[in-house]
Amino acid sequence: MEDTIAAISTALGVGAISIIRISGEKSLEIANKIFDKDLTNAKSHTIHYGHIVDNGEIIDEVLVSVMLSPKTFTTEDIVEINCHGGINTTNKVLELVLSNGARLAEPGEFTKRAFLNGRIDLTQADGIMNLIEAKTDISRKMSIKQLNGQVSNEIKKLRTELVDIISNIEVNIDYPEYEDIEVVTIEKIYPQVLSIKEKLNQIIKNSEEGKIINEGIKIGIIGRPNVGKSSLLNNLLEEEKAIVTDIEGTTRDIVEGKIIISGIVCNIIDTAGIRETDNIVEQIGVNKSYNIIDSSDLVIMILNNNEPITEEELDLLTKIKNKNHIIAINKIDLESKLNIYIEGAIKISVKDNLGIEEIKKRISEIFNFPLRISSWKILNLDKIETNDMSYLSNARSISLLKDSLNKINECINNIKNNSPIDIIELDLKESWNTLGEIIGETYTDELI
């Protein structure tokens, strides 16, 4: 933390502007060595025009921003050099900064310093990355709420409620002789703990929906060989992502692509054709296809209109019946020989690009109404879009929320079993500590 660090803060490549950021105690001193204007007495949050020079040679014409501690992202002195965006120029300016006393920042180190210096908490740090990676307007809105600290405030409120209960228990245990303190009984604690449980359950439910918004919906395309899975993927993506031939077993590994439907990222996966095979490589692909069925939020199964249904396809229909699924009947331009009626099936022709918009519409309908996505969550995008979106969206935070809820459930069980008050207090403390890990009030070096 005593080092002055520097890095290129913009994407490296040819562009109009690149920014080299310097943060630390020696930021101004280092900038003065390579800038042809004196920044020693520069006021905070000012911009200065000049040149970066090396032994009298002008390297680039730049604007230098000066931001003084503590009102900066890292709370340290920060200097940002805005130079022209050529790769060679940017690297040369960074090289001069490093050779004059700065250290190259590690990935994420500016954000790490902002956290360690108390400028942001862990949920806000997550929000920064989520905002950078946001692919839709909904995920952008959610990331802004996280970055602004609204998510942290919800966690802090719960921790305050827990610490109020814990402190009252502590006083009763440590100072039983005082008559003017509130006597803590199991009957008084129980409704408070139930209220905390209800709030945790709501945050977890919202957070699991938020995770889907950030990470997208996983959609697997399945079927036996040569039914048009790869062609459907290409049509949905509107690009030639997967190789298409008339040879069965062409797709032997998964092929993925992304599209946005109704504001949500859809991760679409083309799988190997499912059939009995003696080919070891093809069998590995078939096994992956079964795994995709289990892990997908939605399965699109394709049947051939011009062929009778097979036993393998009947087995697949049984396997996906309790999952969100769409049945697509392909090759509708050919004579129908399909000997089964499936209510709600969409008739398509991937060759003529017919029925593709109907599939997109069906996907939108499934994920815009309260339908079950898996055995543990219900998603309603209409509701989410009008919510305040103040919830968590990554696996680490959601896992910690569930751990905290488990401790609350243990506390409730102990209350029901009339366990000693100090045992109940331990459960509450563990729940409080776990919530602290989410926002970084308690953390380990490994986590940072």
N, C-alpha and C positions, 0 to 999 in steps of 0.2 A: 504493500500500500504506500510505501515511501517513494517508490519509483515513479518517474514521469513516463507515461505510456503514450504511444502514438499508433495510428492505423489509418488506412484509407476507409472512409465511412460511406462512400458511394460505390456502386457496382463498377468493377474494373472493366474498362472497355472504351471504345471511341465514343465521345459525347462532348457536349458543350462545356460541362463543368465537372470537376472532381473535387472532393473535399478530403483534406487530411486533417484529422482531429488529434490534438495533443491535450492530455489531461494530467495534472499533477503540479507539484510545488514549483518546478522549474520550467513550466510551460512558456512564460513570457521571456525568461532568460534564453531558452533555446530558440524561440522565434526571433529574438533580437539578433542572434548570430547570423541568420540567413536572410533577414528582411532589411530592406534599405531605408526603413523608417524606424525611429526609436519608439518602442512601445512601453518603456519603463513606467511612464506616468499616464498611460492610456486609461480612460475611464471604462468602467464595466459596460458591456453590451453596446460596444461601438464597433464600426467597421472602418478599416483603413486601406487606402489604395497604395500600391507600390509594386516592388519587384522582388522576387527571390533571386539571390545572387550567390555565386560560389567562386571565391577568389577573383572577384571583380567581373566575372562573366554573368550576364543576365540569363537566368534559367527560364523564368516565366513572369508574365504580368499577372498580378493576383489581387484579390481582396482578402484581407485578414480580419477575422472577427475575434474580438477580445471579450471574454466573459469571466468575471472574477468571482471567486468563492465568497459566500456560500450559495449564491443564487444561480447554480448551474446544474446540469443533469447529474453529474457525479458529486456535486458540492465542492469540487476542487476547482482551481483555476483552469480554464479551458481556452485554448486558442484553436481556431479553425481556419485553415488556409484554403481558400477557394481558388483553384488553379484551372487551367484549361484541361479538357478531359482526355487528352491523348494518353495512351498507356505509358509511353516512354517518359513524357513530362511528369505524369503523376508519380511514377516510380522514382524518378530523379529527385523530386521534392521530398518524398518520404525518406529516401536514402540520406539526404542532407539532414533531415530532422533526427534520424536515428544516429548519424555519425556525430551529432552535436549534443548528445546526452540523453536522448529518449530511448526507451525500450519498446520493441514491437509488442503491441497488445495481444493477449491471447484472445481466441474467439469468445465473444460475450463479456470481455473484461470491463468495458465501460459500464455495462448494465450491472455487473457484479459489484463494482465500486459504488454505484448508485444505491444498491441494496445495502451493502455493508456500512455505508455512510448515513443510512437512514433516510435517503431521499425517496425510495420506493420500497414496497414490500414484495414478497415473492409472487403474489397474484398479479401485481402490476407488472412485474418482470415478465410473467407469462403473457400478459396482455400485450406487451410490446412485440413479442415474437408472433403472437396470433394476428396482430394488426398488420405486421409486415407480410405475413403469409396469407392474409384474408383473400379469398377468391370470389366472394359474393358480398352483396350489400348487407345482408343479414349478419354474416360473420364479422364484417367491419363494425357494425353497430355494437355487437356484443363485445368486441375487443376494446372499443372505446370506453364502454362502461367499466370493464375490468381495469383499464389503464387509469381511469379517473378515480379509482379507489372505492367505487360503490360496492363491488364484491367484497372487498376487505372490510368495509363497514358492517356488512351483514354478519361476517364471522366474528368481528370484534364485539358486536352486540350480544351474540350467543356466549362468548367468553366472559363478558361482564355479568350476565345472568348466572353463569356457573360459579364465578368467583364470589358473587354475593352469597350464594348458598354455602359454598365452601368456607368462607370467612365466618359466617354465623355458626357453622358447626365447630370450627376451630375455637371460637370464643367460648362456646359452651363446654368444650372438652378441657380447655386450658384454664378457664376462670369460672368454675362452677359456683364459687362462693359469692359472686356478684348477683344481687337481686334485681338490678335495673336492666339487665340484658334480656333480649327476647329469647325465650326457651325454644330451642329447635326440636321439633318432634317429627317422627316419620310422617304423621298425618299432614303436617305443614309442608314438608319437602315434596311429597308425592305429586300434587298438582303442578308444582313448579317444574319438576323433572319431566312430567308428561308433556307440558307445554314446549320444553326444549326438544323433546323427541319429535313432536309434530313439526316444529320448524326445521329440524334437521332433515326429516323425511321430505319436506317440500323442496329444500335446497338441493337434495340429492336428485329428486325427480327432474327439477329444472336443469340441473347440471348435466344429467345424462342426455337430455334433449340438446343442450348446448354442445356437447361433445359431437353429436351427429352433425350439427350445423357446421362446426369447424372441420371435421374430418370427412364429412360427406356420407352418402348412402352407398353401400356396397351391393352391386347388382351382378349376379352371376347368370350367364347365358349357358344353358345346358341342352343336351339332346344326344342322340346317337350320331355316328359319323355322317357327314355329307347332307345334313338337313338344312344348312344355311346359317349356322351360328356365326362364322367369321364374316359372312356377308352382312348379317344383321348388325354386327358390331361396326363394320365399316359404314353402313348406312346411317346408324345412329350418330356416329362421330363425324360423318360427312368427310371422311378421308380414308385412304387405303392403308389402314393400320395392320390388318391381318392378311396373310397370304391366303388366297382363295383358289382352289383347283377342284376338279371333279374326282380326284383321287382320295379315297377314304383314308382317314388317319393323317391328313396333312398337318393339322394342328395337334402337336404333341405336348405342348407346354402352354401355360396360360398367357394370354395377350390382354393388356389392359389399356384403357383410355378413359378420359374424363369429359363429361358434358355438364352443362348447368341447366336444370329443369326447375321452373318455379322458384328460382333463387337459391337452389340447393345443389351442391356439387354431387354428381352421380359418378361413382367409380365403377365403370362397366368392365366386366371380365369375360373374355371368350375362353371357353374351356375345351379340353380335348374331348372328342366324341366318346361317349360311354358305351362300351361293348366288351364282350369276352375277347381276349387277345392273348396270343403266345409271345408277342413281341415285348421284350422286357422294357424297352424305352417307352413304347406306347402305353404299357400297363402303369408305368409311373405317372404318365399324364392322366390316365383314367382315375388313379387314386387321388391325384390333386383335384380333379373335377368333383369327386365326392366331398373332399374337404371344403371346396368352395360352396357347395350346397349348404353345408352345416354353418358356415361362417357368414353367409350373405344375409343382408337385410331384405332382399327381394330376389327371387329366382324367376328368370324368363326361360320357359321350356318350349322348344320348337319341335313340332311334329310335321311329317311330310303328308301333304294332302293326297298325293298320288300313290301311297303305299299303306297297307294295313298296319295297324299298331302292333308292336312286338311285346313279348313278355317283359323284356328289359324296360321298355317305355312304361308299361303298366306299373312296374315296380317303382320307377322314378316318380310317377304320378302319386303313388301312395306315400313315397318318402317326403314329397313337398306339400302334401295337402294341408298340413298345419302351419305352413310358413306363408308369408306374403308371396304370392306367385302370379305370373301371367302365363297363360298358354297361348302360343302363337302357332297357327297352322299355315305353313309355307307352301309355295308352289301352287297357288290357287288358279294359275293359268292352265294347269294340267287337269286331266280327268280325275275326279275324286274316287279314291279307293279306301279312304280312311273309314274303318268299320267301328267308329265310336263317336258319340255325340258328347261334346264338352261344353257345358253352359258357360257363356262369357268368353269363350275363346276368340281371339282376334285373327282374322284371316289376312294374310300378308303375301306379298311376292317380293322377296329381296332382290330378285333380278330386275324387276320393273319399279322398285322403290315404292311399292304400294303398302299401305297400312302402317308405315313407320311413324307417322304423326299420331296415329291412333294409339300406338304403344307409348309414345311420350305422354300423351294425354292421360292414359291409364296410370302411368307412373306418378304423374302429378296428382291424380285423384287419390291414389292410395296414400300418398304421404302428405296430403292436405286435409285429411279427415282422421278422427281419432281411431285408427286401426292399430292392432297389435303388431309391433315390428319384431319383437322377439319375446321370449318368455318373461322378460323382466322390464319392459318399458313400453309406454304408449306415447306416441308423438302426434302433435297437432300443430302444423306449421302456421296455420292462420292465427292460432292463439299465441304462438311464440312471437310472431311478427309484431303484435300489438303489446307485448309485455315490455317491462323495463329492461329485460335481458341482463339483470344483475346476478349472474351466476357463473360458476366455474365451468371449464370446458376441457380440462386435460385429465388423463388417466391418474396421474399422481394425486392430484387434489381430490378427485372423486373417491379414490381408494381411501384417503385419509378421512374424508367425510364419513364413509361407511364404517371405518374403524372407530371413529368417535361415536357414531350411532350405536355400535355394538357395545361400547362401554356404558352408554346410557341404558341400553336394554338390560345389561347385567345389573346395573344399579336398581332398575325397576324390579327385577327378580329378587334382589336382596331385600328391597323394601317389603315386597310381598311376603318374604320368608322371615320377616322381623329380625334380620341380621343386625349386628351391632352398628351403631352410627359411624364408627371410625372405618368400618369396612365399606360402607356406602360412600363415605367421603373419598376413599381411595379410587373408586370407580369414577367419581365426578372429576377428580384431579387428572386422571388419565385421559378422560374425554377432553378436558380443558387443554392439556398439553398437546394432544393430537391436533386440535383445532389451531393451536399456535404454530404447528409445523406447516400448515397450509399457507399462512401469511408471513412466516419467517420469524415469529416471535421466539420460537425455539427451533434450532436447526443444527445440523451436523456439517462438518467440513465436506463429507462425501456428497451431501445434497447440494451445497454451493458449487 
